[in-house]
Amino acid sequence: MRILYGVSGDGFGHSSRALVIGKYLEKRGHKLIIVTYGQAYNVLKNKFNVFKIKGLRIIFRKGILKKRKTILSNFKIFPKNILNIEKFDKLMNEFKPDLCISDMEPVVPILSFWYKIPLMSIDNQHRITNLKISVPKKYLKSYLIAKKVINTFVRKADFFIVVSFTKNKILKKKTFVVPPIIREDVRKLKPVYKDKILVYLTRKNREILNTLNKIDESFVVYGYDKDGKKGNLEFKTKKSFLEDLRECKAIIGSSGFSLMSEAIYLKKPYFAIPLKGQFEQVLNSLFLKKAGFGEYDEEINTKNIKLFLDNLDTYRKNLKRYNPNYNEMFDVLDKTLIKINKIRK
């Protein structure tokens, strides 16, 4: 099967998932072209046949989602793709895809509609639209905004594969729920618990670092793209990330789905800091706390970090009881591709 695979370029979670799924699809004999931009383009360009586009951006200021600036910026960017129709027409006529897949990337679903090709959605964001979830009142506005954004990207698909920590009730037909996808490099790790605490920040935050400086613990900090030490903080670049992930006794970081999934897989307690205004990260954090795998707060201080560190043994005991089938995605994907073939015929 010839597959056109659209991957969101915002953050590393989408590209990490595409690496695993893309390799699996090629191993099964399918031919792939990945459509992407931004960070995902840099991750995937040397591993697959990649078609670069102008991507949508999510704009933050001081860790807060700026909704108006995000909308205005994307109104300028998105038409540049559509106006360059000859480029896409050449791609579609030369590659002749049998299937389109979208991981929160909106151009490929449009091409799927224009060229009447079956569409499959694979992501964790559609938990918000396709599954029944409990939304605390304080997050209702962010939830409704997230729902609208997700439906703007991919409202309709022939099949939805939703990656989720839990098997919530399905609200939309032709939706399949599977556990998180863990990249092979992480699955090979044999976790141990040393004294260090891994800190992963997607955006620089001086207040967080000042708080950690006051705590009598050793912190290994990623996200500043530098090596060096400042008191009890050791800054590192990505080359040693997997080793620190394997050895750390706990993690403090943003509430991104991929890193949280890897932490849970390795049975590492997690303190999550959801980005303000981004409901999908709030949803991850709510699960983390309810499952007893860690704690979360939009702001960190010495009190809540110390409370988290005092309860690491409890979190580890709870984590040991969580053992989903991490290979379920591939079984569901194979079965869904068979169904797509039937649609095409």
N, C-alpha and C positions, 0 to 999 in steps of 0.2 A: 504494500500500500504506500502511496506517496502522500506525505503528511506535511502540511504547512502549520508550523507551531509558533504562535505568538506568545512572547514572554515579556511581562512587565520589567522595565529596566530600573525601577525604583527600589533601592535596597538590594540585599543579596539573597533574600529568602526565595524569591521566584527563580533566580538563576540556579540556586542550589538544587531546587526541585527539578528544574529542567535538565540539569546535568544527569541526574539519576534516571529520569524517565526517558530522556533522549538516547542515552546509552542503551537502555533496555530495548527501546523500539528498534534501534539500528541492529542490535544483537539478534532480534527476532526477524530481521530481513527487510524492515521497512526503510524507505528513503525519506530523508528529513531535510527541510529548510526551516531554520529558525528566524523569525522576524522579531527584532528587538532593538534596544537603544541603551544609552546610559551605562550604568554599572554592569548590567547583565551582558551588554555587548562585549565589554572587556573580559568578562569571565568566560564567555561561550565562543568567542570568535576563532580561537585556535583549536577548538574541539569539534565544531560542527560547521556545516555550510550555513553561514549567517547572512541575512539580508537586513541591512541597517536602515532604520526609519527615524523620523523626528518623534520623540517620545513625549508623553504627558509627564508633568512634574507636580509633585506635592510640595508646597512651600511651607517651611516652618520658620518661626522667629522665636529664639529663646525657648525651644522645646514645645511651642504651641502652634498647632495647625492654623495657618492663615487662610481661611476659606475663600474670601473675596479675591485675594491675590492669586490663589491657586486657580480659581475659575477664569480670571482675566488672562493669566499666563497661558492657560491651555486653549483658550479661544483663539489666541494668536498662533500657537504651535500646530494644533490639529489640522486646520485647513491646508497647511503646507503639504501634508501627506496626500490629502484628497485631490489637491490641484495638480499634483504630480502623477496623474492617472496613467500616463504612458508607461511609467516605470513599473507600476503594479500590473498593468495589462500584459506587459512583456513577461513579468514573473509568472503570472497565472497561465499564460498561453504556452510558455516554454516548459514549466514544471508540471502543469496539469495535475494539481493535487486531487486526491480522492477524499481527503478529510482535512478539516481545519480544527486545530486545538488552540484554545486561548487560556493563558494563565494571567488573568486580569490585564490583558492587552486588547485595546478596542479596535485596532485596524483590521486584524484577521477576521473577527466576526462580521465586519462590514464586507470584506471580500467574500466571505462565506455566503452572505446574503445576495450580493451582486451576481456571483457566479453559480449560485444554487448548489453549493457543496455542503454536505453534512458538517455540523459543528459540535464539538465536545468542549466542555469547560472543565478545567482541572485547577482547583485552587482551594485555599482555606477561607477566603473572604465570603464565599457563598453560603457559609454557615448562617450568615446574618439574614439572608433572604430565603433560603431553601429549608432551613431547619427551625423547629420551635425552640426558642431560647427565652430565658427569663431576663428581663431588662429592668434593673433598679431605676426608680423614678428620676434620680439625679442624672442618669445617663440617657434619658429618653430622647432628648434633642440630638445628641451625637449619634445615637442609634438610627434615627430617622434620616439624618444626613448621610450616614454610611450606606444605608439601604438604597437611597436614591443614587449615590455614586456608583455602587455596584451594578444596579440595574441599568445605568447609563452605559457602563462598559460592556456587560453581557447580560441582557435580560432574557433572551431566548436561546436555547441550545437543544440539540437532539438528545444529548445526555449531559448530566452534571456529575462529575466525580468530586465530592466535597471531602477535603482532608480535615479531620477533626480529632480532638482529644477524646470526645465522647460521642456515643451513638444516639443523638437526639432524634425526636420524632421528625419524620420527613414530611414537609408541607407541599413540595412540588414533585410531580410525577417525573419518572426517569432520572431520579437522583440517587446516587450511591454514596454511602458514607464510609470512609476508610481511615485507619490510623495514620499518624504522621509518617512521612518518608524520611528515612535517615540515610545520609550519604555514606558510601562505603568506607571512607577514611575514618569516620566516627564509629561505625560498627566494628571496626578492627581494634579499637582501643580497649584496653583492660584497665578500668578505672581504679584509682587508689585515692586515699584521702590524706593529703599532706596539709601543712598549716596555712598555705596561701589561699587567698580569696580572689577569684577572677572577676574583674570589672570590665564590662563591655559597654561602651558608649557609642551610639551611632552619631551623636552630635556632642561637641565639646561643651562641658558644663563645669564652670569653676566652683559653683556652690557645692556640687557633689564632692569634688576633690577636697575642698576645705573641710567638709564634714568627715570624710574618711581619714583625713590627717589627724583628727582628734581621737581616733579609735585605736586602741592598742592591738592592732592586727597587721598582718602583711598583705598588701593588696597589689595585684598585678593588673595594670590598666592597659586596655586596648581601645583604639579609636582616635588616638592622637598622632599616629603614624610617626613615632619617634622612639628611640631607645634612651633610657636615662633613669635617674633616681631623684626623688624628692621626699626626704623623710621616709615614711613607711610605704610610699608609693613607688612602684617600679613600672616604668612605661616600656612597652614592648611593641614591636611591629608584628605583622600577621604570621611571619615565618615560624614562630614558636607557639602559635595559638593552640594547636591541637594537643601539644604536650601539656600546656597549662590547663586546658580543659580536662584532660585525663587525670591530672594530679590535684586539682584544687579541691578544697573541702566544701566550697559553696560558690555561688555566682550572684553577682549584682549586675543587673543590666536592663536594657530596654525590654519591652514586652513583645518583641517580635516572635512570630510563631516558630520560625526555624531554630533559633538558638534555644528557645524554651523547650522545643521538642528534643533537641540533642541533650540538653541538661537532664530532662526527665528520663531519657533512654539510658544515660550514664548514672542515674540515681543521685544527681547532684541537687541539693536544696537551692532554691532560687528566690532572690528578692527582685521583684519586677517593678520597673518605673515606666508606666504607660505614658506615651506622649499625649499631652492634653488635646482633646478634640478628635482623637483617633479611636473610634469605638472598637475597632477590631482588636487593638491592643488592650483595651479595657476588658473585652471578652476573654482574652487569654489570661489576664490577671485574675479575673473572677474565678475562672476554673482552677487556677493554681492555688488560690486560697481555700476554695471549697474542698478541693481534693486533699488538702493538708500537705502539699509539696513545697510550700514556702509562703511568702508574704508579698504584699504589694502596697505601694503608696505613690501618689503623684509627686510628692516632695519627700526627700529623705532627710533625716536628722539623726543625731547620735542615739536617741532613745529608740527609734524604730529599728535601726540597724542592730543595736545591741540585743534587742528583744528577739530579732530574727536569729542572730548567732547563738543565743542561749537555747534555741529550740531545734538545733540541727539534727540531733538524734531522733527526735519525733518525726521530722520531715523525712529522714532516711527510711525509717520503718514504714511510713506510708508509701514512699516511692517503691519499695521492694514489692509491694502488692500490685503494682500497676504493670501488667505484662500483656499488652495487646499483640495481635499478629501483625508485625511490621512488614510482612510480605503481602498483605491483603490487597494493596494497591495493584500489584501486578496481575493477580488473579482477576480482579474486577476489570482492569484495563483490557486484558485479553478477551474476556467475555463481551465487553462493550464493543470492541473492534469487530467481533463476529456479527454483532447486531447491526453495526454500521454497514458492513458488507451487504447485509440483507436489504437495508434501506436503499443502497446504491443499485441493487439489482431489481 
